[in-house]
Amino acid sequence: MSLIPATILTGFLGSGKTTLLKRVLSEAHGQKIAIIENEFGEENIDNDILVTDSKEQIIQMSNGCICCTIREDLREALQLLAAKKRQGLLDFDRVVIETTGLADPGPVAQTFFMDDEIAESYLLDSILTLVDAKHANQQLDDRQEARRQVGFADQIFISKTDLVSAEEVVDLQHRLKHMNPRAPQKAVHFGEVALSEVFDLRGFNLNTKLDIDPDFLKEDDHGHDHDHAGHDHAPGESCNHPSQQHGHHHAHDDDVKSFVFRSDRAFDPAKLEDFLGAVVNIYGPRMLRYKGVLSMKGTDRKVIFQGVHQLMGSDLGPAWRPDEKRCSKMVFIGIDLPQDIFLQGMAQSLV
């Protein structure tokens, strides 16, 4: 049986997760989706679409979707669904896990790395974070959980942009980009999102069969932020400078930040493993996501590397093309991480 793709949906209270889920559930897209509600938030989808009997955990809906309300362990719910699918009792193509508004997506994501049984049945596709444009600044200022959700995201959807000015939207986008340069952002209205933007994003995959995100190794990390120095290389100049941190003239100094390490030199695998092992021991709980495409001594293939908190993994990607400059790039997203220690340690792990 092929792996079942799983999507984690997170976001602040009132950001529109429920609206998005309802749309995904009710649309006639021909996909059978199992929804796991991980704990009850202040908004559960069952009030409109589902009338649940407390004894029955799994509800089959008319359009073929399934709803599974879980009060206990996420692991048990995932195993139960996978077992029923294997036995032919339930038919579904993918799983969406809705977390409560203030949940940390980290432990949910880690379930897919840590647990062999889960890893044999599921593939974590991506973490989607919904941000409410009207209340975002206040929530990001007040709640670290909200900032963590942004740091974890593979894709950010901004809702309620019609309730604020265009300038406020741009400022919010800059703020989010500063916290997480990896995640594309998209303004959405009333949960109207094309399913191609919700599923099969491959934000997490370490699969060798997949093409790596082609933009990942591009020079400019910040899309439209061209107001900072240090990204344009002179001919022949190496690409191992850290990316410049720059402010978009906003007053928010968020504790969730990102920085990038780049180098033209290959990594020594043993040194890199020692260094990363040491930093996750100390900073693991504050390391939200880290992801890289690395040039490693001893292989002519790209090494795709990523981690969540203390858990990390690497995989061999496609071969470096003969005309391609081998250049490693690693993005770290975390809470008050000591950038200089990380950049220096990465530099000392090079051949």
C-alpha positions in Angstrom: 0.0 0.0 0.0 1.4 3.4 -0.9 1.9 5.9 1.9 -1.1 8.0 2.9 -0.3 11.8 2.6 -1.0 13.8 5.7 -1.5 17.5 6.1 -1.3 19.4 9.4 -3.7 22.4 9.5 -2.8 25.0 12.2 -3.6 28.6 12.8 -4.9 31.1 15.3 -8.4 31.0 16.7 -10.8 32.6 14.3 -8.3 32.5 11.4 -10.7 30.4 9.2 -9.4 26.9 9.7 -13.0 25.6 10.0 -14.1 27.5 6.9 -11.2 26.1 4.9 -12.0 22.6 6.2 -15.7 22.8 5.4 -14.8 23.8 1.9 -12.4 20.9 1.5 -14.9 18.5 2.9 -17.9 19.6 1.0 -16.3 20.3 -2.4 -16.9 17.6 -5.0 -13.2 17.0 -5.8 -13.4 13.3 -5.9 -10.9 12.9 -3.1 -11.8 10.9 0.0 -10.3 12.8 2.9 -10.1 11.6 6.6 -10.1 14.6 9.0 -8.6 14.1 12.4 -9.6 16.8 14.9 -6.8 16.7 17.4 -8.5 17.9 20.6 -11.5 20.2 20.5 -10.9 23.8 19.9 -13.3 26.6 20.3 -14.5 25.9 16.8 -15.2 22.3 15.8 -16.5 21.4 12.4 -19.1 19.1 13.8 -21.5 21.8 14.7 -22.5 22.3 11.1 -21.7 19.3 9.1 -21.4 16.6 11.6 -23.8 15.4 14.1 -21.6 13.0 16.1 -22.6 10.4 18.6 -20.0 10.5 21.3 -19.5 6.7 21.2 -18.7 6.8 17.5 -15.3 8.2 16.7 -15.3 7.8 13.0 -18.1 9.3 10.8 -18.5 8.5 7.2 -19.9 11.4 5.3 -22.1 11.5 2.2 -19.3 12.7 -0.1 -17.0 9.9 1.0 -15.0 12.0 3.4 -14.5 10.6 6.9 -14.3 12.5 10.2 -12.5 11.2 13.2 -12.7 13.2 16.4 -9.8 12.4 18.6 -9.6 13.3 22.2 -6.8 10.9 22.9 -3.5 10.1 21.3 -3.0 11.2 17.7 -0.8 8.1 17.2 -3.7 5.8 18.0 -6.0 7.7 15.7 -3.6 7.4 12.8 -3.0 3.7 13.5 -6.7 3.0 13.7 -7.4 4.8 10.4 -4.5 3.0 8.6 -5.6 -0.4 10.0 -9.2 0.2 8.8 -8.0 1.3 5.4 -5.8 -1.9 5.1 -8.7 -4.1 6.1 -10.9 -2.4 3.5 -13.3 -1.0 6.1 -12.6 2.6 5.3 -11.6 4.2 2.0 -9.7 7.5 2.1 -6.9 9.0 0.1 -5.4 11.4 2.6 -5.5 12.7 6.1 -5.9 16.3 7.4 -5.1 16.9 11.0 -6.7 20.0 12.5 -4.9 21.3 15.6 -6.5 23.6 18.1 -5.8 27.3 17.8 -3.0 27.5 20.3 -1.3 24.1 19.6 2.3 23.8 18.8 2.5 21.8 15.5 5.9 20.4 16.5 4.9 17.3 18.4 2.3 16.6 15.8 4.9 16.7 13.0 7.3 14.7 15.1 4.8 11.8 15.3 5.5 11.2 11.6 9.3 11.0 12.1 9.5 9.2 15.4 7.1 6.4 15.2 8.0 3.5 12.8 4.5 2.3 12.5 3.2 5.7 11.5 6.1 6.2 9.1 5.3 3.0 7.4 1.8 4.1 6.6 1.9 7.9 6.3 4.0 10.6 4.6 3.8 14.0 6.2 3.1 16.3 3.2 3.1 19.8 4.8 2.1 22.1 7.6 -0.4 24.8 6.6 -0.8 27.8 8.9 -3.7 30.2 8.7 -3.1 33.8 9.8 -6.0 36.2 10.4 -4.9 39.6 8.9 -7.1 41.6 11.2 -5.8 40.2 14.5 -2.4 38.9 13.5 -0.1 41.6 14.8 -1.7 41.5 18.2 -1.6 37.7 18.3 2.0 37.6 17.1 2.9 40.2 19.7 1.2 38.4 22.6 1.4 34.7 21.9 4.5 32.7 21.3 2.3 29.8 20.1 1.2 32.0 17.2 4.8 32.9 16.3 5.7 29.2 16.5 2.9 28.3 14.1 4.3 30.7 11.6 7.8 29.3 12.0 6.6 25.8 11.3 4.6 26.5 8.2 5.4 25.2 4.8 2.5 27.3 3.4 0.9 30.4 5.0 -2.7 31.4 4.1 -3.7 34.9 5.2 -7.4 35.3 5.8 -9.5 38.4 6.3 -7.3 40.7 4.2 -10.5 42.5 3.1 -10.8 43.9 6.7 -7.5 45.7 6.7 -5.7 48.2 4.4 -3.4 47.1 1.6 -0.5 48.6 3.5 -1.3 46.6 6.6 -1.3 43.4 4.5 2.1 44.2 3.0 3.5 45.0 6.5 2.1 41.7 7.8 3.6 39.8 4.9 7.0 41.3 5.5 6.8 40.4 9.2 5.8 36.8 8.4 8.5 36.6 5.7 11.1 37.7 8.2 10.0 34.9 10.6 9.8 32.2 7.9 11.3 32.9 4.5 10.6 29.3 3.3 6.8 29.4 3.4 5.0 30.9 0.4 2.2 33.3 1.5 -1.2 33.6 -0.1 -4.2 35.8 0.8 -7.4 33.8 0.9 -11.0 34.8 1.1 -13.5 32.7 3.0 -11.6 29.5 2.7 -11.6 29.7 -1.1 -8.4 28.0 -1.8 -7.6 25.8 -4.8 -7.0 22.3 -3.5 -3.7 22.2 -5.5 -2.5 24.9 -3.0 -3.5 22.8 0.0 -2.5 19.2 -0.9 0.6 17.6 -2.3 2.8 20.6 -1.5 5.6 18.2 -0.5 6.9 20.7 2.0 8.3 18.0 4.2 9.3 15.2 1.9 12.8 13.9 1.9 11.9 11.6 -1.0 14.6 11.2 -3.6 12.0 10.7 -6.2 10.7 14.2 -5.9 12.3 17.2 -7.5 13.6 19.5 -4.9 11.9 22.9 -4.8 13.8 24.6 -7.6 13.8 28.0 -5.9 15.4 26.7 -2.7 19.0 27.3 -3.9 18.3 30.6 -5.5 20.2 33.6 -4.2 17.5 35.9 -3.0 15.7 34.4 0.0 13.3 37.2 0.5 11.4 37.4 -2.7 10.5 41.1 -2.9 12.9 42.4 -0.3 15.7 44.0 -2.4 16.6 46.6 0.1 19.4 44.7 1.7 23.0 44.4 0.8 25.2 41.4 0.4 23.2 39.0 -1.8 24.7 39.8 -5.2 28.0 38.0 -5.8 30.8 39.4 -7.8 32.0 37.0 -10.4 33.9 34.2 -8.8 33.0 35.3 -5.3 32.0 32.5 -3.0 28.5 32.1 -1.7 29.3 31.4 1.9 28.3 34.6 3.5 25.4 34.4 5.9 22.3 36.1 4.6 21.9 39.7 5.8 19.2 40.2 8.4 17.3 43.3 7.5 14.3 45.1 8.9 11.3 46.2 6.9 11.0 49.3 9.0 8.6 47.7 11.3 8.8 47.8 15.1 8.4 44.1 15.7 11.4 42.2 16.9 9.9 38.7 16.9 11.7 35.9 18.8 11.0 33.6 15.9 13.6 34.4 13.2 15.3 32.7 10.4 18.8 32.8 9.0 20.6 31.0 6.2 24.0 29.4 5.9 25.6 29.1 2.5 28.9 27.7 1.2 30.6 26.6 -2.0 32.7 24.1 0.0 31.5 20.6 0.7 30.6 19.4 4.2 32.5 16.8 6.0 29.6 14.4 6.9 31.1 13.3 10.3 31.8 16.9 11.4 28.4 18.1 10.3 26.7 15.3 12.2 28.7 16.0 15.4 27.9 19.7 15.2 24.2 19.3 14.5 23.9 16.6 17.2 25.5 19.0 19.7 23.2 22.0 18.9 20.0 20.0 18.9 20.9 18.8 22.3 21.1 22.3 23.6 18.7 24.3 21.3 16.4 21.5 20.0 13.2 22.8 21.7 13.8 26.2 20.2 14.7 24.9 16.7 11.4 24.9 14.9 12.3 23.9 11.3 15.7 23.6 9.6 16.1 22.5 6.0 18.9 22.4 3.5 20.2 21.2 0.2 23.8 20.3 0.9 27.0 19.4 -1.0 28.6 16.6 0.9 32.1 15.1 0.5 31.8 11.5 -0.8 28.7 11.8 -2.9 27.9 13.4 -6.2 24.2 13.7 -5.3 22.6 16.5 -3.4 21.9 15.8 0.2 18.4 16.9 1.3 18.4 17.6 5.0 15.7 18.7 7.4 14.6 18.6 11.0 11.9 19.5 13.5 13.1 20.3 17.0 15.4 17.5 18.0 14.6 15.1 15.2 16.4 15.3 11.9 16.9 13.2 8.8 18.7 13.4 5.5 18.2 11.8 2.1 20.1 11.6 -1.1 18.5 13.8 -3.8 19.3 14.0 -7.5 22.8 14.2 -8.8 24.5 17.6 -9.2 24.4 18.5 -12.9 27.8 18.9 -14.5 27.1 22.5 -15.3 25.7 23.2 -11.8 27.7 25.0 -9.2 27.7 23.0 -6.0 26.6 25.2 -3.2 25.1 24.3 0.1 22.3 26.2 1.6 20.6 25.6 5.0 17.8 27.6 6.5 17.2 27.6 10.3 14.0 28.9 11.8 13.8 29.1 15.5 13.2 31.0 18.7 16.1 33.3 19.7 18.7 31.0 18.2 22.3 32.2 18.5 23.0 32.8 14.8 26.7 33.3 15.2 27.2 29.9 17.0 25.2 28.2 14.2 26.9 29.9 11.3 30.4 29.4 12.8 29.7 25.7 13.6 28.4 25.1 10.1 31.5 26.7 8.7 33.7 24.5 10.8 32.0 21.4 9.5 33.1 22.1 6.0 35.9 20.0 4.4 
